[in-house]
Amino acid sequence: MPEPDVMQHLADALSAAFTRDFGGPAFPNPEGWRNKGARLRTFRRTVPVVELEMEGRTLSFIVTPTDPAEPAYRRSSRYDIVYFSEDVPDNEQSRIYARDRATIDRFAAWVKAWDQAGEGAV
């Protein structure tokens, strides 16, 4: 599959699986986030981004095929996970983890389980 098709397939698979699991036993949501799904976004390259929103706050996750040359917050066997927030200035992104640690770690664990179950195959 060409790169754009791989990324679109990954975004579609993430969106479907995360929507299915969001708020249930596989991904509890005690904080009250709203799931906006996954879509392709372009930064340095076009990547799938899962977006959450709550009371003017955002929390987003880039999920891409693993590339050991790129930094990642966590890695599953096939995917790199990076988080960010659009309501926090770029030079202050480090404070997101203190603010949203439970959701960030829950999402990383969810991606690992999703990947291990073979749902994320692209």
N, C-alpha and C positions, 0 to 999 in steps of 0.2 A: 504494500500500500504506500502511495506517496505520502510524504510528511503531513500535509494538510489533512488528508483523509484519515491518517492515523490519529491525529489530534482531535478531529471531529468525532471519530468513533469513540475515543477515550472520553471526551466530554459527554457524549450521549450516554455511555455506559455508567459513568459517574453520576450523572443527573438522575437516571432511572433508579439506580441502586440506592443512592443517598435519599432520594425522595421516599422510596419504599421504607427505608430503615429509620428515617428521621423521626424522633419523638417516641420511638418504640424501644424494646429491650436492647436492640443492637446499637442504637444511638440515642440514649435518653437526652432530653432537652430541659433540664431543671431550670436553666437560666432564662428560658423564654425566647430564644432566637427565632427568627423567621427565616426559613430556607428559601433562598431565591434560585436554587438549582445551580447547575454548572453550565458554563458557556465558554466559548473561545474568546480570549482577549489577547491583544498584541502589546507586548512590552518590547524587549530586545528581540523576541520571536513570538509567534502565536502559540498560546498554551491554554489548556483547560483550567478554568478557575471555578471553584465551588464558592458561592457567596452566601453569607449569613448577615442578617441585619437585626438590630434591636435598639429602639429608643435613640435613633440618631447615630448609633455606633455600627461599624461594619467589622466583619472578620472574614477574610477570604483565604482560600487555600489553593495554591498552584500544585497540580499533580501531573508529573511528567515521567516518561520513561527514564529510568535511572541513568545518570551520567556522572561517574565518579569525579569528573573534572569540575563539576558545578557544586556549589555549596547547597546543602539541604538541611532542614530542621530534623527530619527523620527519613529513613528509607525503608521500604518494604523490599521484598525480593526483586520486584520489577519496577517500583516507582519511587520517585523523590517527592517529598512533601515540603512545601515552603508556605509559611503563613505571612499575612500582612493585613494592614487596616488602612482604609482610605481616609479615616477621620483623624489619623495620627500623622503628623509631619514626618517626612522621610528620615530626618535626622533624629527622630525620637521613636523609631519603630521598636527599639529594644523594650519599651515600656508595655508593649502589647502583651507580652508573655505574663507579666505580673498581673495585668488586668484580666486576661482571658485564659489563663493556664489550663483550667479544667476542660474547657471546650477544645482547646488546641490539642491537648494530650488525648482526649476522647476521639477527636477526628483522626489523629495519627494512628491510634489503635484500630479504628474502624477501617482505614485504608489497608492496614496490614492484614486484617481479617478478611476483607473483601478480596484482596490480592491472593491470599492463601487459599481461599475458596475457589479461585480460578475465574472469578467474575470479571476481573479486569483485563483479561487477555485481549490484546490488540494485534 
